[in-house]
Amino acid sequence: METNVCYQGDCLEVMKGIEDKSIDMILTSPPYDNLRDYKGYTFNFEGIAKEIYRVLKDGGVCVWVVGDSYDKNGSETLTSFRQAIYFKELGFNVHDTMIYQKNSYPFPPVNRYYQQFEYMFVFSKGKPKTYNIQRCDTDPRWRNKTNKTSSQRNRDGITEKLKYEVGKDTRKMDNVWKLNTGYMKGTPDKIAFKHPATFPDLLAERHILSWSNEGDIILDPMAGSGTTLKMAKKNNRNYIGIEISPEYIDIINKRLESTPYPSR
C-alpha cells in the first residue's frame, strides 16, 4: 500500500490491503462509548484489533488513546480495560498504561469529580524495538545534588541503594502527561476543531518520537482530524491514514498540505 496518503473508507476493510508485519507504529484514538457523534459511523473493535496485530511488525508499538463514560446505572463502562485485556489476549504486551491529563474538561454530574484524563495504553508486539524515552527538566532540588544514589524498599522489606537521575539537568519523563487542550490550545490549526474530538499535537509528537525512528511507517486507522499523520510528517516519518468520513478527509489533507517535511 502506498504511504503518505490518507485513505477514505472503513478502516477494517482498508487495512486488509496492508501487508502483514509492515507497520512500525500505530497511534490512534477510537470512538469509544458514543461520547461524540462521528457522523453516525460505528466501528468493529475486535476486528480492528486483530488487523492491528496482523499489520504491526514484531517489536512494533500501538498507542491506543481511550477513556470511559458511564452507563444508565451510573457505573463507569470500563470500555478501556476491556479493550486492553482483549489486546493482551491477542498476543500484545501491555508495555505501559499512561495517562493523558487534560487542562480543560466538561462539567460532570453533581455526584462526580471532574473527569480530567484518558488512558494511553502502549501495546507492544513483543519487546519494543524502538524506545527513545523522552526527557524533561530535572527538578532544581535534585539538579544540584552530588549524591548519585537514592533508596528503594524491596518486597522483602530490605532497603536497597539505587542509582538515580540526580545531579543532571534532565531526567526521564513521567508516564502522566499534562497537556493543553481546548480550542486553539492543543494545535494552532484552526481547521482541526471542525472535528469533535482532537488530541493535542504534542501528545502525538511525543509518542512518535518515543516509539519510532525517522523513515518508519506510522499508521492511524481512525485518523480523525489527522493529528497523528501531521506529526509523523513533521518528524520525517512515513504515514498511512484511514478515515471513513469524507468531510474529515478534507480536514486532514488541508493540515498535511500546510505541514512541511523537515529539511534533510
N, C-alpha and C positions, 0 to 999 in steps of 0.2 A: 504494500500500500504506500502511496506517495506521502511524504512527510511535509510539514509546514503548510498544512491545509486543515481547515475545519469543515468536516463533512456534515451535511444536513440529513438527519434520519434517526431512526430508532437505534440507540447505541447497541442493543443486543444483536440486532441484525448487522449493523455496520462492523462491529468488532469481529464478526465471523470472517471478514476479509483480511484480518490482520494475522500474520504468520505466528505460529507457536513460538514462544520464548524470544520475541523480537523487540520487546519494550523494556527500557531500562528503569523507568519510574512512572508511577501513576499518582496523580493528585487530583482529588475530586470531592465534591460535596453533593450527596444525593438529596432528592426532595422528600425528606423524612416527615412522617406524621401529619402530612397535609397542612403544614404550618403556613404555606404560601400557595397561591393559585398559579400553577405553572401552565397556564393556557389549557387546563384540563387534562394534561398529559400525566400518565402514571408510569411506574417503572417496575420491572420484574427483578426484585433484588437478588434472589437466589441465582437466576440465570446470568445476571450481570456479574455477580461474584465469581461464578465458575469461569466466565470468559476472562475476567481479570487475572485469575490464577493461570489460565492457559497461555495468555499472550505475554505475561511478565517473564523476564529472564530469571534464571536461577541467580539468587543474590539480589534481585530487584526488590524495590520497596513500593508499597501502595500506601499513601496517606489518605485516610478516609475521615473527612470532617463532618461530624454528625452530632445531633443533640436529641433531646426528648421533649415531648409535650406531655399532657396528662389526659386521661380518658374521662368518660362521663361519670365515673365513680370517684373522680378526684385523685386517682393513682397515677403516678408517672408511668409512661408506657414501657420504659426500658428498651425501646427500639435499638438504641445504641449498643447495649450489651448483647442483645440477641444477635445483632449483626456481627459484632466482634467474635462471639462464640462460633457463629457459622463460618466466618473466615478461618478460624483456627481449625475447625473440623475439616475444611477443605485442604489443609496442609500448611497454611501460613503460620509463622511465628508472630505472636503479638510482641513486637520488639519494644514498643513504648506506648504508654497511654498518656498523651499530652493534653494540656488544657489551653484552649483559646479563650482568653478573658477579654470581654468587651468593655469599653468605657461608655457605651450607650446601649440601652435596652428598654423593652416595653414595660408598661406598668403591669404588675402581677395582680392576681386576685387578692382580696383583702386578707386571706388567711395564709399567704405565702410570702417568702422573701423575694427580692428581685432576682430574676434568673439572668445571670451575668456571664455564663460560659457555655462553650460547646467542647466536645471531645475531638481530639485529633489523634486517631488511632494510627500508629505506624506499624503496618504489617509487612513482614519481610519473608521472601521465599527462600528459606534457609538463612544463613548468616549474611547480613548486608554486605555487598561487595564494595560499596562506597559509603563512607561516613565522615564527611567533612564537618565535624561538630563546630557549630558557630560559637563565637565568644562575645563577651560583654565586658565592660569596665569592672574592675575589682573594686569592692567597697574600700574607701580610703582607710578604714580601720584595719584592714588586712594588708593593704598595698605596701605599707612601710614596715611591716614586721620582718624581722630577720629569722625568727624561728620557722623552720620549714616543715614542722610536723604538727599534726593535730591528733586527737584521740577518738576512738570509737569503741563502744562496749559490744563485744561479741555475744552470740547466743548463750554461751556458757557463763556469761557474766564477767569474763576477764576483759580488762581494758587494754586495747592494743594501740600503739603509736603508729600513725599513718602519715604518709606524705600528703601535703595539702597545698592548694594553689594560693599560698600567701607569699608576700614579697614580690608579686607580679602585678603588672598594670592591667592585665586582662585575665579572665577565667572562663571556663565553660558556662554556657547559658543554662538557666533552669529549664525544666520542661513545662512550665506555665508561662505563656506569652501574653502579656497585656498589650493589646493593640488598639489603635484608634479606629473607631467605626462610625458610621453615620454619614450623612450627606457631605461630600467633598472632603472627607477625612481619611477614609481608607484608600482612596485613589484620587488623583487630580482629574480623572477622565469623567467629565460630567455625563457623557452618554451612558456610562456604565450603570447609572442609577435608574435607567429605564427598566432594568431588571429588578425583580422584587427581592432578591436575596444574593447579595455580593459578599465575598470575604476580602479582606484587605490585600493590597498588592504585597505588603511586607510579609504577610503570612505565607503566600505562595513563594516569594523570593527566598525566604529563609529555608523552607523545606527543599526547594530545588537546589540551592547551594549545598545543603546538608547531605542529600541522598543521590546526587548525580554529578557528572563531570561534563565539561564542555564537549559538545558533539553528541551527547547521549540523546535518546528519543524519549520525550515526556508525553504521556497520554492523559487527556482529560475526557472521559467518556460521557460526561454530563457537563458540558463546557459552560453553560450559563451565560455570564457576561464576558467570558474569555480571559479571566484574570490569570489562570494557570498558563495559558498559551502566551499571553503578553509577557509574563515574567520569564518564561522559557526562552522566548526570542531575545529579550533584553539581556539575558545571561548566556547567550551563544549556545543554547541547546536547540535541537530539532524538536518539533512538536507534531502531535496529531490531536485534533479536537473533534468531538462529535456532539451535536446539539440537535434536538428534534424540532425546535421551534424556528421557522424561517425568520421571524422577527428578531430573535436573539442572534441568529447567524449574522444579520446585518450589523448589530452592535459589535459583535466580536471582530468582524472584518474591519470595521472602522477603527477600532482600538489597535488592531495589529498594523494597519496601514500607518498609523501615527507613531509606532514604536520601531525605532531603527535597531538593526543588529549592532552590537558593539564593534568598534574598529578592531581589525585583526592585525 
